Amino acid sequence: MSVFKFPENFKWGSATSAHQVEGDNHNDWSEWEVSKLRVESLKLKGLNPDNFISGKACDSYNRYEEDFDIVKKLNQNIHRFSIEWSRIEPEEGKFNQNEIQHYINVVNALKERGIEPMITLWHFTNPIWFAEKGGWLNPDSPELFRRFIKVVVSALKDQVGLWITFNEATTVYSSFAYLKGFWPPQHKNIFEWRMANRNIVRAHTEAYKEIKKIYNNSPSSGFNKEVQPWISKKVEPRDPDVTSHNVMVGIVESNVFVPDTKNIFTTWLRRKYKQLRNFYFLDQATPYYDFIGLNYYHMDRRTGLGQKSEVVPKQDINEDMGWELCPPGIYNCLLDLKKYKKPIFITENGISDRTDQKRKKFIKDHLYWSWKAVQDGVDVLGYLYWSLLDNFEWHHGFGPRFGLVEVDYKTFERHIRPSAYEYAKICQTNSLEL
Ligand code: IFM
């Protein structure tokens, strides 16, 4: 047996997002889930529309303390969750103090348990008023987003040092919502897709500057430097007027492993595709981010450009999602990100596995390849499994089961799966045994 040790201060955790776990959200997604168009199209496919309505989800809005007790029990020291914009600003310009207080309570509940909060400010859902104003096609969208995040970050700055502006905004969201048409607002328009991407990048940059300004004016907020010297050393100010070393602001994208082919031309095409898909946001937003969040799930044997790679042997398929798994692909993705010279968190990596037969091996294999990337000079700060809980998996509804913890959607009872205890051993020892 070999032991693979991770760097000192490596963070171990898991992630969720508001719409997927909280329940009772009222946003553009919850409206779409019950829309006639959506319900009819599910019925036509012979599916029960009820399984595709987020509803109470995992009821984590009310059960977050119970969830965080589990996080602690599983030896995790970081937890990623998202804030639901439609709760904070249900009507344009009107901010709900009770909901702001709710998220202060959530953060406090993590801190009391010694768990570092990592907060995503946008994870696929929009307030209804924002969607009605054109969503991410609206030229004012960056300013509307900046106004929202200013309220949230100002309220939470004393306890939080790790912020993510956008989750998978260009690698998943904009193409699903504006190009392929399977997420609300279900458009299929290449010009809109480009426009949404541009506005999102602008929104990120403005948000980054706003967050830095807030922390600049509040040097005692964010990370406690004695507790977190590892992180305060990593933050380099990007603007001459920004000196805050007490906060890190990152971008999360979902990168796929795109293997080469045996042919030089199609390999060139596939690398171009990868460049456009995986790195668009990072390239456009440079230098306005302090860390990169990598979500990694699978390889793309066949790209949108059509050529199929034959150089990688056939891998396991995650049937629920139709994904071809490929643990060494995470190594490849991490090495690709090295050129940005920024620290990296693996902000998501997971498998839908109801019977929990494959999850333990999945985690271990991906951790082995992540460890190898660290040996090869990639500055990886932590690993967060997706997801802490089974949850609402967007257009796939409640079918997929990604959780370390199984959720009974009728009683909301939580059952920790055996693989979660295996992962907990890794978190505790900061090392992997194979
Ligand atoms: O559930 C999603 C999450 O919202 C974003 N990243 C991928 C996960 C699994 O599909």
Residues whose N, C-alpha, C, O or C-beta is under 5 A from the ligand:
A	BS01	IFM	none
